[in-house]
Amino acid sequence: MRLTPAMSPRGLVCSQLWLSFAPVADMIAHHFLLSTEQINWLSRVYLVVSIPSGVVAIWVLDSVGLRWATIVCAWLNFAGSVFRTLPFMVGGIQDPFAFLMGGQSLCALAQTLVIFSPAKLAALWFPEHQRATANMIGTMSNPLGILVANLLSPALVKKEEDIPMMLGIYIIPAGITCLLATACLLESVPPTPPSARAIHSTSEKFLDGLKLLLCNRAYVVLAVCFGGGIGIFSSFSALLEQVLCVRGYSNEFIGLCGALFIVFGVLGALVLSLYVDRTKLFTEAVKIGFCLTSVVCVAFALVSQLQGQTLALAAICSLLGLFGFAVAPIAMELAVECSFPVGEGAAAGLIFVLGQAEGVLIMVLLTALTVRRAEPSVSTCQDGQGPLDWQVSMLLMAGLCTLFSCFLVLFFHTPYRRLQAEASASCSIQEDMSPVTVDREPHPAATP
């Protein structure tokens, strides 16, 4: 498998910065005198910003190329990570929340260039029997960043005085990535095309491609359901600490649950991608994965409201990652297959734009349904306010996950258009290259 310039640590850095506050949300709120709602907006801003900027990112990937998309992404991440630390570097700042939100917004602009690119990368750099695996590697860099944030933030922030150190440490990988992207990335495509699709590009123009996507029933069904899954998983990652601290679970254990969620997700994605690369059973893999994810999501909604269930919660978070994250790269490849000849950037990007929009709505709805209650003695929340009751919100999250799964299973059906087009193109190339067959048998008159 080729090692490409787009396979940089940019995805990992983006998701680190996105959720660097979430695992220690209670301490951040208490230190800066912020409400829980303000802390949630430090994560939610990624979803909001990516909706308008996502359309621009789609155009950049399909028109400008992977190289410049990667360089711009790296610089935005570096600038955002530095901007977040200004309240500690410059004295006399009255509103630190504005700088935290400004830095997060710059990093959010970078994220759209990351999460839309794996399908484009796989199509340009890899043959058809490696594309699902390549897509998995690119897609899983984002959850690996979430894993790092879930482990690193609680480990660094033991008390409120450690917050500046945490923000400073997150600048280091952003700076290294910026340097590598600027100095080392020299091309957007490989010197030798890996497939007939890469040789003979038939992608539609930007606006024409968007129109075709919106008129494609199979693509719309997949976009709504998978986009909803993205929204649910974004909400889960951002709100996990607030949901579990009410029941007495420590930040360290919650970070462990987030880590298990990612580790098993990456393992599941690796195994499923290798399987689908061999069998091409995209639709079957996505539908089964969605159904299993729904079952585990219901289990989390119930067990998360109980105390002392550390083993059960750890197992449930592991299974949720195993089934849910495994589906992500396969669903992105399926989106490209069912929407061909639309460009990969547009096919993958529009799903993520819709997913971010659904994520905003889901996260707002989940937080709106919570209610303050008298703080129980078991609560470990340190935001200085009464803990929230998440029972109704978690049941709603499980219900939405089940609804999206049922809708996908019943209404999504599609041929694999890109594979069919590549098979036809390969046959044409082979016919053009075949030598003319000459009859070499001796003529009867020439026989002695």
N, C-alpha and C positions, 0 to 999 in steps of 0.2 A: 504494500500500500504506500502511495506517495505521501511525503510530508510536505505540506503546502504552506505558503506564507500566511494564508488566512487562519491556519491553525495556531494562533498565537494565544497568549494568556488573557486577551482582551475580554472574552466572555466571563472568565473567572473573576477578573477585577471588577467588571460591571456589577455582577451579582453580590460580590463582597460589599461594595459600597452601598448597594441598594438596601441590604438588610443588616448593615453594621449596627444600627440602633435597636432593631427589634428584639434581640436576645436580652438586652439590658434596658428595656423601655421604661421600667419603673424608676431606675436610678437616673436616667436621662431626664425624665419628667421632674423628679424631685430637685435635681441639681439646677436646672434652668427655670424652675418654677413654671412648668408648662402643664397643660391638661393632657389627659390620655388621648383626647381627640387630636390635639396638635402633634403628638408623637406619632399617631397613626398616619397623619398627613405626610410625614417624612418618608414613609414607605409608599403611601397612596399616590404621591406626586409622580412617581414613575409611571403609573398606569394612566394618569391624566395627561401628562406631557407626551406620552408615546402615541396618543390618538391622532393629534394633528401632525406631529413630526414623523409618524410612521409612514404617511403618504410620501413625504419627501425622501425618506430612507429607501422606500421601494424604488423610486426614480433613480436615486444615487446608485443603488446596487445594479439595476438593469441597464443604466445608461453610462455611468461614470466608471464603475468597476470596483472589484473587491479591494484593490490596493489602496485607493484613496479613501474608500469607506473605512478601512482599518486604521489609517493614519489619523483621520478626523476623529474617529471614535477614541483613539488613545489620548489625543490632546484634550478632548472634552472631559474624559475621566480624570486626567491629571489636574486640570484647572478646577474641576468640581471638588476634588479631594482636598486641594489647598484652600479653596474658598471656605470650606466647612470649619477650618481651624482658625480663621481670622479672629473670632471672639476671644481666643486665648492668646493670639500673637499681638493683637492691637488692643491697648487698654482703652477704657472709657466707652465701650460699645454698649448702648442701652437696650438693643433688641437682638440678642443672639439668635433667636429663632429665624429671623430674616436671613441671616448668613447660612444657617443650617439648611433652610429651605432653598436658598439660592444655589448652594453647592449640590444639593440633591437634584435640583432641576437640570443643572449642567450634565450631571452624570446620567440623568434620565434621557437626555437627548442622545447620548452615546449609546445607550442600551438598544435603541431601535436599530442601529446599524449592526449590532451583534446578533440579536435573536432572529433577524430575517435572513442572515447570510448562509447558514449551513446547507440549505437545499441548493442554493446557487453554487456554493463551493463544491458540493458533491457532483453536480452536473458538469462543471467545467474541468474538474481535476481527476475524476475517477470513472472507470468503466462501470457498466450497468450492474455487474455482479459484486461490486464493492460500495455502491452508492448508499444503501441503507446503513452500513457500518460507518461510512464516512460522515453521514448526516448525524449519526448517534454521537460520534466523537465531538463534532462541533456543538451539537445541542447540549450535551452533558457538561460542557465547560461551565455553563450557567449554574446548574445545581451544585457543581463542585465548589463554586464560589459561595453559594449559600451554606454549604457544609463548613467551609472555612470560617465564615462569619458566625455561624452557630457555635463553633468551638472556640474561636479566638476572642470574640467580644466578652463572653463571661469569664474567660481565663484572664483577660487583661484588666477588666473592671471589677475589682473586689470592693472598692469603695469609690465614692463620687470623685475624689481627687485624682483617680486614674483615668478619667474620661479624656483629658487632653493627650495623654500618652497613647490611648487607643486611636484617636483621630490622626495623630502623627504617624503611627505605624502603618495605617492604611494608605498613607501617601506613598510609601516605599514601593509596593508592587505597581501602583499606578504610574510612578515615575519611570520604573524599569521598562514597563510595557511601552510607554511613550517613546523612550529612547530606542528600543528595539524596532518598533514599527517605523519610525522615521528613518533610521539608518539602514535597516536590513531588508525591507520589503521593496523589491525591484520590479515585480510584474504581477498582473492580475490573472493571467492564464498560463498554463504550462506550454513549453515549446512544442510538445507533441500532443495533439488532441487524443484523449483516451477512448472516444467512442464516436459513432456516426452522428449522434446528437450534437456533440461538441464541434464536429467538422462542419455540419450543415445546420446552422442555427436558423430556426424558423419562428422564433419568438415574435409575438405580436408587439406593436408599438404600445407605449405606456398606457395611454387613455383607452385605446382599443382593447387592450388586455383587461383593464378593469371592467369595461362593459361586458366582455365575454364572461368574466368571473361572476358578475352579478346575475347573468342570464343562465348560468349553469346550475341546474337544480341540485345535482349531487354535490357540487362544491359548496353551495350555500348551506345544505344540511350539515356537511362536515364542518364548515366554518363556525356555524352556530353551536354545534355540540362540542367540538374540540376547543373552540374559543371559551365556552362556558367552563370546560375543564381547566383551562389555563387560569381563568378568573378564580375558580375555587381553590386551586393550588396556590395561587398568589396570596389569597386571603388566609389560607391555612398557614403559610410560611410567616406572614406578617403578624398574625394574631395568636400564634401558638403560645407564646410566653404569657400573654394576658389571660388566655383561657385556662391554663394549667396552674398559674400561681394562686388563683382563687382557692384551689383545692389543696394547697399546701405543698406543691411540688417546687423544688429549688430551681434556680436559674441553671445550675450545672446539669441537673437531670433533664430540664427542658432542652438545653443545648444538646445533650446526648440524644434525645428523641429526634431533634432536627437532623443530627448527624446520621443516625440510623436511617432516617427517611431518605437522605441523599445517597448514602453508600449502597443500600439495597436497590435504590432506583437506578444507579449507574450499572450495577451488576445485571439487573433485569433488562435494561436497555441494551447492554452488550450481547447478552444471550439471544434476545429476541431479534436484534438486528442481524446477527449472523444467520439465524434461522430463516428470516424473511429474505435475505440476500440469496439464499439457496432455493427457497420454495416459491417466492413471489406471492405468498398468501397475505398481502397487505390488508385487505378488507377483513378477513377472518381474524387476524391478529389484533386489529384495532377494536373490533366489536367485543371479542372475548376480554381483552384488557379493560375496556370500559366497564363491562358488567362486573368483573371481579373488583375493580376499584370502588364501585358503588356499594358492594357488600361490606368492604372494609371501612368505607366512609360512615356507613350506618353504625358499625361497631365503635368507631371513634366517637361519634356523637353521643353514644350511651355511656361508654367507659370513662370519657373525659370528665363526666360529672360526678364521678366517684372518688373517694379518697383512698390513698394507699395502694393503688393499682399500678405500681411501677413496672412490673414484668409484663402485664397485659398491655399497658400503653406503649412500652418499648416494642413489643411484638406487633402491635397494630400499626405504629408509625413505620416499622420496617416493611410490612406488607403493603401499606399505602404507597410507599415509594416504589416497591418492587413492581406492583401492577400499574400504578399511575404514570411514573416516569418512563417506564418501558415503552409505553404507547407513543410518547411524544415524537421521537424521530421517525417512527413508522407512519404516523399520521401526517407528518410534513411531506414525506415521500408520496403518500397516497394523495395528498392535495395536488402535488405536481402531476401525478399520473392522471387524475381525473380532469384536470384543467388544461392539459396540453392542447394547443401550442403556446399558451400564455407563459411568459417568462417566470423562472423559478423565484426570483425576488418578489414579484407581484403575488404569485400563488401562495407563498409562505407568509409574506408580509401582511397581506390583508387579513389572514386568519389571526395573526398576532395583534393587529390593530383592533379587530373585533373582540379578541380575548381580553385585551387591556380595558376596553370599554365595558365589557361584562364584568371584569374584575372590579372596576370602580363601583358599579352598581351593587355587586354582591357584597363588597366590603362595607359600603355605606349602609346597606340593608342589615347586615349582620351586627354592626355596631349600634345601629338605631334600635334594634330589638332588645338590646341589653338594658338592665335596670340596676340601679344602685341598691345595695342591701346592707344591713348591719354587718360589720366586718367580723367574720368568725375567727376563732382563735387559731385555726389552722392556716389561715392565709399568709402567704409569703410576699404578697404584692407590696412594693415600697414606693408607690407613687404619691403617698400622702393623702389619698382619697379612699372612700369606701370601695370595696371590690365590686366588680360587675357580675351579674348572673348571666351566663352564656348558654343556658340550657335550650331556650327557644331558638337561638341563633344556630347552634350546632345541629339541631334537628332540621332546620331549614336548609343548611348546607348539605346534609345527607339527602334530603328530598330533592334538591336541585340536581345533585350528582346522579341520582337514580332517574330523574326525568330526562336528562340529557342522554343517558345510556339507552333508555328505552326508545327515544326518538331516533337515535343513530341506528340501532339494530333494525327498526321497522322501516325506515325511510331511505337509508343510504344504500345505493346500488350504482356501480359504475364499471365500465371497461377500463383497462389499463392502456390509455391512449398513447402515452409516450413509449412504452415498451413495444406496442404494435407498430408505431411509426419507425422506431429504431430497427425492428426486425425487417420491415420493408426496405429501409435504406440500406441495410447490410446486404440484403439479397441483390439489390440493384448494383451496389458496388462490386460484389462478387461476379455478377454477370458481365459488367463492363471490363473487369480484369481477366476474365476467362479467355484463354487462347482459342482460336478457331480450330476445331477438330479436323484433321486431314486424313482421308482414307489411304492407308499405307499398304493395303493388300495389292499384290502384283496383278496387272491386267492380264486377262486370259491369253491375249495375243502375244504377250511378252514371255509366256512360259515356254521353255525349250521342249 
